[in-house]
Amino acid sequence: MRSERQAGFTLTELMVVIAIVAILAALAVPSFQQSIRSNRVATATNEMLASLSLARSEAIRNKAGGGVCPSANGTACGGDWSDGWLVWADTNGNGTLDAGETVLRYRHGTSGLTVTSDDTTVAFDPRGRRRGNSDQAFVLRPTECGGQPLQRTVAVNASGQVTTTRGNCS
């Protein structure tokens, strides 16, 4: 009589495969977290650029002004840039969000991302120039950076032009 062997994996084979998968996962997780942080900063930087462009184009279109300010709730200016920001049409041209002015876009904050700026608003006049005398900068970086080149600085000059530079987290 012939003895038949059943198909399947032995416990030893299964344990070897699990050990190999665990080693590969331990090597991949730090690199994956770095990629997530990098994508988070890139997305927020692109959102900031789009918001500034929208505010500037709205300022030219409505012949009064437009602006961007920090907002935690999407209805009023105030709070921290990390909480989020909104874009509005400055129909009375005073450089602040007043009752009755239209909020065009709201971008909520992202966990794990810090956005800082010394100024509380970016306002544009009817010619698309920034209201203010000095350049304005926003610094976007992950909360856990570890000295990696993940920091982005978005600068708006007096003529309303926007530039972006990369840098190491401090």
DAVEN-V371356 format. One record per helix or strand of 3 or more residues. SS is the DSSP state (hx for helix, st for strand). FROM is the first residue (numbers start at 1). TO is the last residue. Records with the same first field share a line. If there is no record, write none. Layout:
SS: FROM-TO, FROM-TO
//
This chain:
hx: 11-62, 81-83
st: 66-70, 84-89, 103-108, 113-117, 121-124, 136-142, 151-156, 162-167
//
